[in-house]
Amino acid sequence: MKKIIKLGFSLCMVLLLVPIMNISAAGKSIDDYFSRPQTAKAVAQVLKKTDDITENDLRTVKSLSLYEDDGHVSFDSDLGKLENLESLSIANTGWTSLDGIEVLQNSLTSLSLSNLPIEDIAALESLMNLKSLTFTEQSDITHNAIASNENFLVPVENLKLNTFTSFFSPFSDEHLVSLSKIESLTSLTLKHSIVTTIVPIANLTDLKTLNLSDAQLTNLDGVESMHNLSTLNVSVSDRGRERNQITDFSALTYPYSETGVRRKLSIDGLTPMLTMSYDTENDVYFLDLDCIVPPTASAGYEPLKLSEYDIPYYGTFDDGRVVYDNEHVEEIINSGHIDFSAGNFLLLSSDRSYDAQGVMWMRINAVDLPELVYHTVTFNSNDGSEITSQLILDKERVAQPEAPTREGYTFDGWFQDSALQQAFDFDTIIEADLTLHAKWNKIDVYHTVTFNSNDGSEVTSQSILDKEKIAQPEAPTREGYTFDGWFQDSALQQAFDFDTIIESDLTLHAKWNKIDVYHTVTFNSNDGNEIASQSILDKEKVAQPEAPTREGYTFDGWFQDSALQQAFDFDTVIEADLTLHAKWSKIDVYHTVTFNGNDGSEATSQSILDKERVAQPEAPIREGYTFDGWFQDSALQQAFDFDTVIEADLTLHAKWSKINSDTDESGNTNHDGETPKIDADEKKEVSEIAILPNTGLNQSTNLILAVLVIFSGLLTLFVSIKGKE
């Protein structure tokens, strides 16, 4: 009986559980699990299906890549439904925050971040099972956050990472402090960083791989404690001047560590910048390579030795010294830019049983020439083609370079002053640094700009100097139309910008908008404040605007002619476009311009109306000097421009240059042995001739003409009276 009861009980349980199991095992759409389409798409790609997905299916997803912008700014917490997700790669999702990633703290062991606009990684501190963290190329936001925050990596200090990888992120020596606390690291890659020293991570003795390629190292100090290190990469992929510049490798024991670990050293592309020496006794330029210190040899091994790989044609390699061809080196020195190949070398063992991997590319960027003095002659081409500066040995001459070129100009020689007054003689001995300045004469090229007014009023064409701008003409008119601007194509699609530089002939086309019966009344305030124009219905009156203002003037009303003769009546009916002109009465303000002749002849001061220009007086004279112009400062540094508008009292100062000339005993200047003299009477006569106007008629002739005019008038009057009678 008991067996029957147990059997019945079992059948009942089966009948109850089967429907429940069928319900739980029933699959769902991928969108039922993940609200973000991009996440759903990525998971579906892994599962290779989008429907009939069960939770057991989700548990099979161990690796996932998200690489599309999902329109959200934070981590997708739905990823927590992937209970067994171990590896996650996030790129270009647009997330500014990783908050919520803690839903993966139990399963996630590998994380890769790329091109995310995040400013911190605080959320990663919860991922206690994470073993691998990778930063690939970052957004500008993350790049700047790393560069400006030395504590950026603090959130991962307590993680048990085995691998930390970074490509093209600006991690620095300060960030190494955080990495030094992750003593579980066995692989560390900081490619293209700004790290300058290994010392901060010297305690990471479990490291097996250290990649600091394209960093900014100058030595390997700190690596000596890394006994388990098997691979060290300090190469330079772009051969950049600001990348690894290592000449001392002695901190690395090679080819085995103290614990017997086989090492591999990669140096390919390493580019130390070196200084060449000059042997005055033997007159040779050479480079001693004893500055390159190889790794320390392991017990029982010979040290690595620098060996020739590729020596340039102008050098020869002999037992650690490279000797270079004098003529080639001096040509480079004279060019003023020292940067050339010293040669390419290898670090090899004598028996070739172990070698460093790669080539060391050495360059020379300085020459030690203590006994020679050089001067730099720089050529300022003043917007012409660039001319290379020259490094000239003291008391030698500079070579005249090929003439520079400048479009639209002819070259007029080199001058040793920026004012272009003193032409330079290339036979001059150079005894100091010198800058020569190119002088140019402009070649005038003109282009014709034609205005096609399209049935509007004619607009005069303009002749424009090459690379100048066209003056915007007054808008044309056309009855029944409004002007809508100038266009550079006949289809009237491309509006013309009058700031455009003119470089060829051009035709501009007027665009018109047809109007019905409105007229435009424009207010020309004649330098007053702007008054808005009005669009007036035909045969209506224009509203009188508020009176404009103009500094220094009083407003006298609106006039319908530009000559300001016909005052406008605002009761006038408007039947056509109209421009009204403001009339002003000037409030006269005067300023005094005084002329300080500085011991020269006196020049009369002038009273100048405000914002007018001073008339240039006759040049003063001063015995023994030539007049060099008027200056607006007493130090005679700022020449005065007589086109300057006068807005305050002003004193101008005369500048003089002393005349250097030979004089005879009487003090008269001697020109070719003769001194022309003018006596007092001759001076008076010359003065009177200059003062009297040259009319072409004397007084007698004037009198005769006057009598003839009066006689003709009386005769005409007499004839007229007789005719009426």
C-alpha positions in Angstrom: 0.0 0.0 0.0 2.8 2.4 0.9 4.4 1.8 -2.5 1.2 2.6 -4.2 0.8 5.8 -2.2 4.4 6.8 -3.0 3.9 6.1 -6.7 0.7 8.1 -6.7 2.4 11.0 -4.9 5.2 10.9 -7.5 2.8 11.0 -10.4 1.0 14.0 -8.9 4.3 15.9 -8.5 5.3 15.1 -12.1 1.9 16.4 -13.2 2.4 19.6 -11.2 6.0 20.3 -12.2 5.9 19.6 -15.9 3.8 22.7 -16.7 5.9 24.8 -14.5 9.1 23.6 -16.2 7.6 24.2 -19.6 6.8 27.8 -18.5 10.3 28.4 -17.2 11.9 26.8 -20.2 9.9 28.8 -22.7 12.1 31.2 -24.7 11.7 35.0 -25.0 12.7 37.6 -27.5 16.2 39.2 -27.0 14.4 42.6 -26.6 12.6 41.2 -23.5 15.9 40.9 -21.8 17.7 44.0 -23.0 16.0 47.4 -23.3 18.8 49.0 -25.4 18.8 47.8 -29.0 22.6 48.0 -29.4 23.1 45.7 -26.4 20.4 43.3 -27.6 22.0 43.2 -31.0 25.5 42.4 -29.6 24.2 39.6 -27.4 22.1 38.2 -30.2 25.2 38.1 -32.4 26.9 35.9 -29.8 23.9 33.6 -29.4 23.2 33.7 -33.2 19.5 34.2 -32.6 17.1 36.8 -31.5 14.1 34.8 -30.4 13.3 31.8 -28.2 16.1 32.8 -25.8 16.2 31.4 -22.3 18.1 32.4 -19.2 20.2 29.3 -19.7 21.1 30.8 -23.1 22.2 34.0 -21.4 24.4 32.0 -19.1 26.5 30.8 -22.0 27.6 34.3 -23.0 31.1 34.7 -21.7 32.5 37.4 -24.0 30.8 40.4 -25.4 31.8 43.5 -27.5 29.8 46.7 -27.5 30.9 49.2 -30.2 27.9 51.4 -31.1 26.5 54.6 -29.6 23.3 53.5 -27.8 22.1 57.1 -27.1 22.6 56.7 -23.4 25.2 58.2 -21.1 25.7 55.5 -18.5 26.5 51.8 -18.3 23.8 49.4 -19.4 22.8 47.6 -16.1 20.9 45.0 -18.2 24.3 43.4 -18.8 23.9 42.0 -15.2 21.6 39.4 -16.8 24.7 37.8 -18.3 25.7 36.0 -15.1 28.8 34.3 -16.6 30.1 37.2 -18.6 33.9 37.2 -18.2 35.2 39.5 -21.0 33.7 42.8 -22.0 34.9 45.3 -24.6 33.3 48.7 -24.6 34.0 51.2 -27.5 32.3 54.2 -29.0 29.1 53.7 -26.9 28.9 57.4 -25.9 28.8 56.5 -22.2 30.1 59.3 -19.9 29.9 57.1 -16.8 30.6 53.5 -15.9 28.3 53.6 -12.9 26.3 50.3 -12.7 29.2 48.1 -13.9 29.2 46.5 -10.4 26.4 44.2 -11.7 29.3 42.2 -13.3 31.5 42.1 -10.2 31.1 38.4 -9.7 32.0 37.3 -13.2 34.0 39.9 -15.1 37.7 39.1 -15.4 38.7 41.1 -18.5 37.6 44.7 -19.5 38.7 46.8 -22.5 37.7 50.5 -22.8 38.1 52.5 -26.0 37.0 56.0 -27.1 34.6 56.7 -24.3 34.0 60.2 -23.0 34.5 59.3 -19.4 36.4 61.4 -16.9 37.0 58.8 -14.2 37.0 55.1 -13.6 35.7 55.1 -10.0 33.1 52.5 -10.8 35.8 49.9 -11.5 36.8 49.5 -7.9 34.0 47.1 -7.3 35.3 44.6 -9.9 37.3 42.5 -7.5 37.6 39.5 -9.9 39.0 41.6 -12.7 42.3 40.3 -14.0 42.9 42.3 -17.2 42.3 46.0 -17.9 43.0 47.6 -21.3 42.8 51.2 -22.4 43.1 51.6 -26.2 42.7 54.9 -28.1 40.7 57.4 -25.9 38.4 60.3 -26.6 39.8 63.8 -26.0 37.7 64.0 -22.8 39.4 60.8 -21.3 42.8 61.8 -22.7 42.6 65.2 -21.0 41.2 63.6 -17.8 44.2 61.2 -17.6 46.7 64.0 -18.4 45.3 66.3 -15.7 44.6 63.8 -12.9 47.5 61.9 -11.4 45.0 60.0 -9.3 43.1 58.7 -12.3 44.1 55.0 -11.6 43.5 55.1 -7.8 40.2 53.2 -8.1 42.1 50.1 -9.4 44.9 50.1 -6.8 43.2 47.3 -4.8 42.3 45.0 -7.8 44.2 41.8 -8.3 45.1 42.6 -11.9 47.5 40.4 -13.8 47.5 42.5 -17.0 47.3 46.3 -17.5 47.5 47.5 -21.0 47.4 51.1 -22.4 47.8 52.4 -26.0 48.2 56.1 -26.7 47.0 57.3 -23.2 49.1 60.0 -21.5 49.9 58.0 -18.4 52.9 59.6 -16.6 55.3 58.9 -13.7 52.6 59.9 -11.2 50.2 57.2 -12.5 52.9 54.6 -12.0 52.5 55.2 -8.2 49.0 53.7 -8.5 50.2 50.8 -10.6 53.0 50.0 -8.1 50.3 49.0 -5.6 49.0 46.3 -7.9 51.7 43.8 -7.0 49.9 40.9 -8.8 50.7 42.4 -12.2 52.7 40.1 -14.5 52.2 42.1 -17.7 52.3 45.9 -18.0 52.1 47.8 -21.3 52.1 51.6 -21.5 52.7 52.3 -25.2 53.2 55.9 -26.3 53.0 57.2 -22.7 54.9 60.1 -21.2 56.6 57.9 -18.6 60.2 59.0 -18.0 61.4 56.5 -15.3 60.8 52.9 -14.3 61.8 53.5 -10.6 58.2 54.0 -9.3 57.3 50.4 -10.3 60.6 48.7 -9.3 58.6 46.8 -6.6 56.6 44.8 -9.2 58.9 41.8 -9.0 56.3 39.5 -10.5 56.3 41.3 -13.9 57.2 39.1 -16.8 56.5 41.5 -19.6 57.1 45.3 -19.5 56.4 47.3 -22.6 57.3 51.0 -22.4 57.7 51.5 -26.2 57.4 55.1 -27.3 57.7 56.4 -23.8 60.2 59.1 -22.7 62.8 57.1 -20.9 66.5 58.1 -20.7 67.7 55.0 -18.7 66.5 51.7 -17.3 67.0 52.4 -13.6 64.5 50.3 -11.6 64.5 47.3 -13.8 67.3 45.6 -11.9 64.8 44.4 -9.2 62.5 42.7 -11.7 64.0 39.2 -11.5 61.0 37.5 -13.3 61.1 39.9 -16.2 61.4 38.0 -19.5 60.5 40.7 -22.0 61.4 44.4 -22.0 60.3 46.6 -24.9 61.7 50.1 -25.1 61.5 50.6 -28.8 60.4 53.7 -30.7 58.1 53.1 -33.5 58.0 56.6 -34.9 61.7 57.4 -34.3 60.5 60.6 -32.5 62.9 63.0 -30.9 60.8 63.2 -27.8 60.5 59.4 -27.3 62.9 56.9 -25.6 66.5 58.3 -25.7 68.3 55.5 -23.8 72.1 55.3 -23.9 72.7 53.4 -20.6 71.3 49.9 -20.5 73.5 48.7 -17.6 70.6 48.3 -15.1 69.4 45.2 -17.1 71.2 42.0 -16.4 71.3 40.1 -19.7 70.6 37.5 -21.2 69.3 36.0 -17.9 68.0 37.5 -14.7 69.5 36.7 -11.3 66.8 34.0 -10.9 67.7 32.4 -14.3 64.8 33.9 -16.3 65.6 34.2 -20.0 65.2 37.8 -21.1 64.4 39.5 -24.4 65.2 43.2 -25.0 63.5 45.0 -27.9 65.1 48.4 -28.9 64.1 48.7 -32.6 63.9 52.3 -33.6 65.5 53.7 -30.5 66.9 57.1 -31.5 69.4 58.7 -29.0 70.5 62.2 -30.0 74.3 62.5 -29.7 77.0 65.2 -30.0 79.8 64.9 -32.5 83.4 65.9 -31.5 86.1 67.6 -33.5 89.8 66.5 -33.3 91.6 69.8 -34.1 95.0 68.1 -34.2 94.0 65.6 -36.9 91.2 67.7 -38.4 88.6 65.0 -38.2 85.0 64.9 -37.0 84.2 61.8 -35.0 81.7 60.2 -32.7 82.8 57.9 -29.8 80.2 55.3 -29.0 81.4 54.6 -25.5 78.4 56.7 -24.4 76.3 53.6 -25.2 76.5 51.4 -22.1 75.2 47.8 -23.0 73.2 45.7 -20.5 75.2 44.0 -17.7 76.3 40.5 -18.8 74.9 37.6 -16.8 77.5 35.4 -15.0 79.5 33.5 -17.5 78.5 35.6 -20.5 80.3 38.2 -22.4 78.6 41.7 -22.5 76.8 42.8 -25.6 78.8 44.9 -27.9 77.7 47.8 -30.2 78.1 46.5 -33.8 77.8 48.3 -37.1 74.5 47.8 -39.0 74.4 50.6 -41.5 76.9 53.4 -41.6 76.1 56.4 -43.9 78.3 56.9 -46.9 80.1 59.9 -45.3 81.3 57.9 -42.3 83.5 54.9 -41.4 83.2 52.7 -38.3 86.3 51.5 -36.5 86.3 49.9 -33.0 83.6 52.0 -31.4 84.4 55.2 -33.2 82.7 56.7 -36.3 84.8 59.1 -38.3 82.9 61.4 -40.7 83.8 63.2 -43.9 84.9 66.8 -43.1 83.3 68.4 -46.2 79.9 66.7 -45.6 79.9 67.7 -41.9 80.9 71.3 -42.6 78.3 71.6 -45.2 75.7 70.6 -42.7 77.2 72.9 -40.0 77.1 75.8 -42.5 73.4 75.1 -43.3 72.6 76.2 -39.7 70.5 73.0 -39.0 72.5 70.1 -37.5 70.5 66.9 -37.6 71.9 63.9 -39.5 72.4 60.2 -39.2 75.2 58.9 -37.1 74.6 55.4 -38.3 72.5 52.4 -37.3 73.8 49.9 -34.8 73.1 46.5 -33.1 73.7 45.2 -29.6 75.2 41.8 -30.3 77.0 39.1 -28.3 80.4 38.0 -29.5 79.2 34.5 -30.1 75.7 35.5 -31.3 74.2 33.3 -28.6 72.1 36.2 -27.4 71.3 39.7 -28.9 69.1 42.6 -28.3 66.2 42.7 -30.7 66.2 45.6 -33.2 68.3 48.4 -34.5 69.5 51.5 -32.6 69.1 54.5 -34.9 71.5 57.2 -33.7 71.4 60.8 -34.8 73.8 63.7 -34.3 72.2 67.0 -33.4 75.2 68.9 -32.1 78.9 69.3 -32.9 81.3 70.2 -30.1 83.4 73.0 -31.7 84.6 75.0 -28.7 87.4 76.8 -30.6 85.2 78.0 -33.5 82.8 80.9 -33.4 79.8 80.9 -35.8 77.2 83.5 -36.5 73.7 82.9 -37.8 72.6 84.9 -40.8 68.8 84.8 -41.0 66.8 85.8 -44.1 63.5 87.5 -43.5 61.8 87.2 -46.8 58.9 89.5 -45.8 56.1 87.1 -47.1 58.3 85.8 -49.9 59.4 82.2 -50.3 61.4 80.9 -47.3 65.2 81.2 -47.5 67.3 78.9 -45.3 69.4 80.7 -42.7 73.2 80.2 -42.8 75.7 79.4 -40.1 78.8 81.5 -40.9 82.3 81.2 -39.4 83.4 84.3 -37.7 85.0 86.9 -40.1 83.8 84.9 -43.2 81.3 86.1 -45.8 77.7 84.9 -46.2 76.8 83.2 -49.5 74.2 85.2 -51.5 71.2 82.9 -51.7 69.0 82.4 -54.7 66.5 85.3 -54.9 63.2 84.6 -53.1 59.9 84.8 -54.9 56.6 86.4 -54.0 53.5 86.3 -56.1 52.6 89.7 -57.5 56.0 91.3 -56.6 59.5 91.7 -57.9 62.5 91.2 -55.6 64.5 94.3 -55.0 67.4 93.0 -52.9 68.5 92.3 -49.3 68.6 95.0 -46.7 70.3 94.9 -43.3 67.6 97.1 -41.6 63.9 96.4 -41.3 63.2 99.9 -42.7 64.8 98.7 -45.9 67.1 101.7 -46.2 70.6 100.1 -46.1 71.2 97.6 -48.9 73.4 94.7 -47.8 76.8 94.1 -49.5 77.6 90.3 -49.7 81.3 91.2 -49.5 80.7 92.2 -45.9 82.7 90.3 -43.2 80.3 88.6 -40.7 81.2 89.3 -37.1 77.8 88.8 -35.3 74.4 87.3 -35.8 72.6 89.1 -38.6 69.1 89.3 -40.1 68.7 90.4 -43.7 65.3 91.7 -44.9 63.9 91.3 -48.4 62.6 94.3 -50.2 59.7 93.9 -52.7 58.1 96.0 -55.5 54.5 95.2 -56.1 53.4 94.3 -59.6 50.0 95.8 -60.1 47.4 93.4 -61.7 43.8 94.5 -62.1 40.6 92.6 -62.7 37.3 93.9 -64.0 34.2 93.3 -62.0 31.1 93.8 -64.1 27.6 94.3 -62.6 24.6 92.8 -64.6 21.7 94.6 -63.0 19.1 92.4 -64.8 16.9 95.2 -66.1 17.7 97.4 -63.1 19.5 100.7 -63.2 23.0 100.6 -64.6 25.9 100.0 -62.2 29.4 101.0 -63.3 32.0 98.2 -63.5 35.1 98.4 -61.3 38.7 97.8 -61.9 40.1 96.0 -58.8 43.7 95.5 -57.9 44.6 91.8 -57.6 43.9 90.3 -54.1 41.9 93.4 -53.1 38.2 93.6 -52.3 35.6 95.2 -54.4 33.7 98.2 -53.1 30.0 97.5 -52.7 28.2 99.8 -55.1 25.0 101.6 -54.3 22.1 99.3 -54.8 20.5 99.5 -58.3 16.8 100.2 -58.7 14.0 98.7 -60.8 10.5 99.9 -60.8 8.1 97.4 -59.2 10.9 95.4 -57.6 13.1 95.3 -54.5 16.8 94.6 -54.8 17.8 91.4 -53.1 21.6 91.5 -53.5 24.4 90.6 -55.9 25.0 87.0 -56.9 28.0 85.5 -58.5 26.1 83.1 -60.8 23.4 83.8 -63.3 21.1 81.3 -61.7 21.1 83.6 -58.6 22.0 80.8 -56.2 25.3 81.9 -54.7 25.1 85.3 -52.9 28.3 87.3 -53.3 30.3 88.3 -50.2 32.0 91.7 -50.6 34.8 90.5 -48.3 35.8 88.1 -51.1 39.4 88.6 -52.4 39.3 89.3 -56.2 41.7 87.2 -58.2 40.2 87.2 -61.7 37.6 89.0 -63.8 34.0 88.6 -62.4 30.4 89.3 -63.3 27.9 89.9 -60.5 24.1 89.5 -61.2 21.4 91.5 -59.5 18.6 89.6 -57.9 15.1 91.2 -57.6 12.0 90.5 -55.6 8.8 91.8 -57.3 6.6 94.0 -55.1 3.1 95.2 -55.5 2.5 98.8 -54.4 4.9 99.5 -51.6 7.6 102.1 -51.6 10.7 102.2 -49.4 11.5 105.4 -47.6 15.2 105.4 -46.6 16.6 107.7 -44.0 20.2 108.8 -44.8 21.3 110.2 -41.4 24.5 111.5 -42.9 26.8 110.2 -40.1 24.1 110.4 -37.5 22.7 107.3 -35.7 20.9 104.9 -37.9 17.2 105.4 -38.6 15.3 102.4 -39.8 13.8 102.6 -43.3 10.0 102.3 -43.7 7.9 100.4 -46.2 5.0 102.6 -47.2 1.8 101.7 -48.9 1.4 103.6 -52.2 -0.2 107.0 -51.7 0.2 106.8 -47.9 2.3 109.1 -45.7 5.6 108.2 -44.0 5.6 108.4 -40.2 8.1 111.0 -39.0 10.8 109.1 -37.1 12.4 110.2 -33.9 15.1 112.8 -34.6 18.5 111.3 -35.1 21.5 112.4 -33.1 25.1 113.1 -34.1 27.9 114.1 -31.8 29.0 117.7 -32.4 25.9 118.6 -34.5 22.3 119.8 -34.1 19.6 118.2 -36.3 18.0 120.6 -38.8 15.3 118.3 -40.3 14.9 115.9 -43.2 15.4 116.9 -46.8 14.4 115.1 -50.0 17.6 116.0 -51.9 21.2 115.1 -51.1 22.1 118.8 -51.6 19.8 119.6 -48.6 17.8 122.4 -50.4 14.3 121.0 -50.3 12.9 120.3 -46.8 10.6 117.3 -46.7 6.9 117.7 -45.6 5.7 114.6 -43.8 2.2 115.3 -45.1 3.5 114.4 -48.6 1.9 111.3 -50.2 4.4 108.7 -51.1 4.2 107.4 -54.7 7.8 106.1 -55.2 10.8 105.0 -53.3 12.4 107.9 -51.5 15.6 108.7 -49.6 15.4 111.5 -47.0 18.6 113.1 -46.0 19.4 114.5 -42.5 20.6 118.0 -42.4 23.0 119.0 -39.6 24.5 122.2 -38.2 28.0 121.6 -36.9 28.8 122.6 -33.4 32.2 124.0 -34.0 35.0 122.8 -31.8 38.6 123.8 -32.6 42.0 122.4 -31.6 45.4 124.1 -31.7 48.2 122.4 -33.6 51.6 123.8 -32.6 54.8 123.3 -34.6 58.0 123.0 -32.6 60.7 123.8 -35.1 63.5 122.5 -32.9 65.9 125.4 -33.8 64.5 125.6 -37.3 62.5 128.4 -38.9 59.2 129.1 -37.2 56.0 127.5 -38.5 52.7 129.2 -37.6 50.4 127.2 -35.4 47.0 126.2 -36.8 43.5 126.2 -35.3 41.8 123.1 -36.7 38.1 122.2 -36.6 37.4 119.0 -34.7 37.8 115.8 -36.7 39.4 117.8 -39.6 43.0 117.4 -40.8 45.9 119.9 -40.3 47.4 121.5 -43.4 51.0 120.5 -43.9 53.0 123.7 -43.6 55.9 124.6 -45.8 59.0 122.7 -44.6 61.1 124.7 -42.1 64.7 125.4 -42.7 67.7 125.1 -40.4 71.3 125.9 -41.5 73.5 122.8 -41.7 70.6 120.4 -41.6 68.0 118.7 -43.8 64.4 118.5 -42.6 63.2 114.9 -42.0 59.6 115.6 -41.3 57.2 116.3 -38.4 56.9 113.9 -35.5 54.2 113.6 -32.9 56.5 112.8 -30.0 59.5 114.8 -28.6 61.6 111.7 -28.9 61.1 111.8 -32.7 60.1 108.2 -33.0 56.5 108.5 -34.3 56.3 110.3 -37.7 53.1 112.3 -38.1 50.7 111.4 -40.9 48.9 114.6 -42.2 45.9 112.4 -43.0 45.4 112.0 -39.3 42.0 113.4 -38.0 42.6 116.0 -35.2 40.6 115.4 -32.1 42.7 117.3 -29.5 45.4 119.9 -29.1 48.7 118.7 -30.6 52.3 119.7 -30.8 54.4 118.5 -33.7 58.2 118.4 -33.5 60.6 118.9 -36.4 63.3 116.3 -37.0 66.6 117.3 -38.6 69.6 115.4 -40.1 72.9 117.1 -40.0 74.4 117.8 -43.5 77.9 116.3 -43.7 79.8 118.3 -46.3 83.2 120.0 -47.0 83.4 123.7 -46.3 85.9 126.4 -47.3 87.5 128.9 -45.1 84.6 131.3 -45.4 82.1 128.7 -44.3 80.5 128.2 -47.7 79.7 124.7 -48.9 82.0 123.7 -51.7 80.3 121.8 -54.6 82.8 121.0 -57.4 84.9 124.0 -56.4 82.2 126.6 -57.0 79.7 128.2 -54.5 76.7 129.8 -56.2 75.8 133.0 -54.5 72.7 135.2 -54.6 72.9 138.8 -53.4 70.1 140.6 -51.5 68.5 142.2 -54.5 68.4 139.0 -56.4 66.8 137.3 -53.4 64.1 140.0 -53.3 63.5 139.7 -57.0 63.1 136.0 -56.8 60.8 136.3 -53.8 58.6 138.8 -55.6 58.4 136.7 -58.7 57.3 133.7 -56.7 54.7 135.7 -54.8 53.0 137.5 -57.7 50.4 135.3 -59.5 51.1 134.5 -63.1 47.8 135.5 -64.8 49.2 135.9 -68.3 47.8 139.5 -68.6 49.3 142.8 -67.3 47.3 145.6 -65.8 47.0 147.6 -69.1 45.5 144.7 -70.8 43.0 144.2 -68.0 41.9 147.9 -68.3 41.3 147.7 -72.0 39.2 144.5 -71.6 37.1 146.2 -68.9 36.3 149.2 -71.2 35.3 146.9 -74.0 32.9 145.0 -71.8 31.2 148.2 -70.6 30.9 149.6 -74.1 29.4 146.3 -75.4 26.8 146.4 -72.6 25.8 150.0 -73.4 25.5 149.3 -77.1 23.3 146.2 -76.5 21.0 148.3 -74.2 20.7 151.1 -76.9 19.8 148.6 -79.6 17.1 147.0 -77.3 15.4 150.3 -76.6 15.3 151.3 -80.2 13.8 148.0 -81.2 10.9 148.5 -78.8 10.2 152.0 -80.2 
